Amino acid sequence: MEKLERVYVLDSGLTLPWIAYGTGVIWRYARNKRLFLKDNIRKIMSSIKHLKINRDLKGNLFCKKYLNQAYDVGFRMFDTGRIYSYSEKYIGETVANKPDVRLVTKCSSMDVERSCSPNTVEGNLDLSLRNLGGASCVDVYLFHWPEGNWLEYYRQLVELCGKGKFRAFGACNLKLEHLHKIEEAGLPMPMIIQTEMHPFHAQIELREYCRNHRIQLMAHTPTARGAKPDRKMGGYLNALGEKYGKSATQVILRWHYQNGVIPVVSTFSRAHMEENLNIFDFSLTETEMREIDGLDRGLVLLKVTGCYDDNPNYIYNY
């Protein structure tokens, strides 16, 4: 793994942009008509109450528009997954077949084990490929959660990479204990790990492990969704933003970049998309980088143990 200006080169030779765009879940709870209706009525009522369209509803209605905007402003890597419902399909209908785009998608134990899905990792990959516009391969394929018989599914994923169905493999939401289990099983280390990472959950030990083992890190929830555990912590990021003429979000994204971590951002605002890409006219000092690390409080925002926490009627394979 080598870091070049604004791209990363994996040992496999695959180049990855320094940032990725993710849609999140599109059209949640569509399998059960009653739940689907109830969920969307709630979003509509929320929009009326706050005089502002609900974010989930906005994504459902205008996802293709936002994907095209993301491409137009400069995003060249798009992150999705089987459990993100129609996200794969919409990416397949917009940006997937552009020659300079990198695609990341995922498979989970839930995908393999539910009766409504293919019962192998390869079967779920083939379905994802069809969803993504009939591509012959994806660039990065990740296993979504270390749950259930995850080590066996990870083994299948490694074998599929050898067949040329994707150019890099990895897993999401791994802790050091999971990486030790992969080592004990005699399996190759993931090329890529995607996990929650932001200044308040800095994952310093994991970052060090990945540097030593040449594993590329990707950060979901990279800006902590605007969370500030206390005024002092948020104030420091704002102060750095004032110093450099940037927003706190741009400071955080620069922190990720200087740590060699690829942030996966999700915004439906074109202005925010452009802001996210505009971090190359300043640099954080070593002291500032250490002080941002010092904001770590182990704050985990995605508080689930895996995909099994989803509603059993949740549609992700339409």
Sequence and secondary structure as in RCSB ss.txt:
>XXXX:A:sequence
MEKLERVYVLDSGLTLPWIAYGTGVIWRYARNKRLFLKDNIRKIMSSIKHLKINRDLKGNLFCKKYLNQAYDVGF
RMFDTGRIYSYSEKYIGETVANKPDVRLVTKCSSMDVERSCSPNTVEGNLDLSLRNLGGASCVDVYLFHWPEGNW
LEYYRQLVELCGKGKFRAFGACNLKLEHLHKIEEAGLPMPMIIQTEMHPFHAQIELREYCRNHRIQLMAHTPTAR
GAKPDRKMGGYLNALGEKYGKSATQVILRWHYQNGVIPVVSTFSRAHMEENLNIFDFSLTETEMREIDGLDRGLV
LLKVTGCYDDNPNYIYNY
>XXXX:A:secstr
 EEETTEEE TTS EEES EEE   BS S SSHHHHHHHHHHHHHHHHHHTS  HHHHHHHHHHHHHHHHHHHT 
 EEE  GGGBTHHHHHHHHTTTSTT EEEEEE HHHHHSTTS SSHHHHHHHHHHHTTS S EEEEEE  S SSH
HHHHHHHHHHHHTTSEEEEEEES  HHHHHHHHHTT    SEEEEE BTTB  HHHHHHHHHTT EEEEESTTGG
G  SSHHHHHHHHHHHHHHT  HHHHHHHHHHHTTEEEEE  S HHHHHHHH   S    HHHHHHHHTT     
SS  SSGGGS TT  S  
